Amino acid sequence: MTSFTFEEEEALSLDEADPLTSLRDQFTIPQDPSGNEEAYFAGNSLGLMPKATPPAMLSALSDWGGKGVRGHFEGDESWYQYDEVISALQTDLVGAKQSEVGLMGSLTTNLHLLMASFYRPSKKRRKILIEPHAFPSDRYAAASQVSWHGGNPETDVIEVEADNPDHVTIDDVVNTLEKYGDEVALALIGGLNYYTGQYHDLSAWIQQFRRYEIPVGLDLAHAVGNVPLDLNKLDADFAAWCTYKYLNGGPGSISGYFVHEKHHGDLDLVRLAGWWGNNPETRFDMHGQERFIPRQSADGWKVSNPSLFSIVPLKSSLEMIHEIGFGVLRERSMRLTAYLDKGIQAIEGVESITPEDPERRGCQISVRVQGDAATLERELIRRGIVPDARDPDVLRFAPTPMYSSFSDIARAIRQFEKLVR
Ligand SMILES: *Cc1c(COP(=O)(O)O)cnc(C)c1O
């Protein structure tokens, strides 16, 4: 095992040797109080702004100002099906066909829209199965879906029962299903857990759900742009993700979603419909006898016309990822994360709860500290290091392959160790 010093010189030479270090220059990096670039590890919460974004936004505004309503159909970047053009840039990232993905609304809203189709409780099967440490919004969404259908969230939202909730195993899934499998109407699983950073073995999990004929929805907020995904092959029924974390789409940017192609033609599947899910050929037929004709693709789940100003920043970011290639980024991500992990392991008194196996994690390392994580976070931020604390005792560090550096990591390790000591 290589041993690292985490001294500045070592980190600088690692940065010099890495072929993708200069990508950082394409981003605006926030500054600390003394005017130095921050060591930013919160890209798992909000990705940084590509420098290409402001001019792209200005150009979109200028189109609106110059064309008004004509902008829907005029010009190379007319708005009418612009979301579909940009959506096509996400197919590689999630392993889907173009017809299976779309952009609309926001993540939790989309989970609700998709659950409207895929959570259809019956007398016997009513439960929604979620993972331990599920993101609060997902838990609220699941509980309110149960209530909406007249059920009791206290009994009908259940978690995978895990011996160690920080590290869920396939045996935990198997055992939970043995107990409750026949009562579960939907599994709603965070692909990569936001708290522990564990990337679940989705293929193995979904195989188990299929044995009990349980529909599967995935929340990929922390997975997309971070780890490789293969949704079509995985046979997930639906998925949704936000684009402001690893996809750098900007605060509250438009959400991505997936509906497996096997469902596209199923007109018996209930959809909460709106005109944007209708066939574009007849979308504007408004003569009093219109009938909703859903598009036979993921687009059939759309409701409203999308916000242009939420798509444009995503475009600059997705184009950048495309140009570099996700595979290359993932390799760099693994190099950075391994370095961070080694540094954390060397600090006495803290413990990583993220899997050591690089295949079972993305770039995030979650560290359990002694005492209050929020205080440590505050102290680190004062020193120009930006992690993200989660109650009560977890600090998350996510070096992203696009703008984090070995130097950032070495700085963080040195400061973190001093503070912990
Ligand atoms: C970030 C995140 C969300 C956020 O939901 P929004 O609807 O975009 O506010 C939801 N679920 C998970 C797992 C997340 O990580």
PDBQT file of the ligand as one rigid body, heavy atoms in Angstrom, charges set to zero:
ROOT
HETATM    1  C1  LIG A 501     -31.205  15.991  -2.921  1.00  0.00    +0.000 C 
HETATM    2  C2  LIG A 501     -32.216  14.936  -2.756  1.00  0.00    +0.000 A 
HETATM    3  C3  LIG A 501     -33.588  15.204  -2.881  1.00  0.00    +0.000 A 
HETATM    4  C4  LIG A 501     -34.055  16.605  -3.112  1.00  0.00    +0.000 C 
HETATM    5  O1  LIG A 501     -35.346  16.675  -3.580  1.00  0.00    +0.000 OA
HETATM    6  P1  LIG A 501     -35.898  17.947  -4.384  1.00  0.00    +0.000 P 
HETATM    7  O2  LIG A 501     -37.257  17.557  -4.707  1.00  0.00    +0.000 OA
HETATM    8  O3  LIG A 501     -34.987  18.185  -5.543  1.00  0.00    +0.000 OA
HETATM    9  O4  LIG A 501     -35.835  19.134  -3.459  1.00  0.00    +0.000 OA
HETATM   10  C5  LIG A 501     -34.473  14.132  -2.774  1.00  0.00    +0.000 A 
HETATM   11  N1  LIG A 501     -34.040  12.878  -2.536  1.00  0.00    +0.000 NA
HETATM   12  C6  LIG A 501     -32.707  12.595  -2.398  1.00  0.00    +0.000 A 
HETATM   13  C7  LIG A 501     -32.267  11.192  -2.154  1.00  0.00    +0.000 C 
HETATM   14  C8  LIG A 501     -31.769  13.606  -2.498  1.00  0.00    +0.000 A 
HETATM   15  O5  LIG A 501     -30.483  13.336  -2.331  1.00  0.00    +0.000 OA
ENDROOT
TORSDOF 0
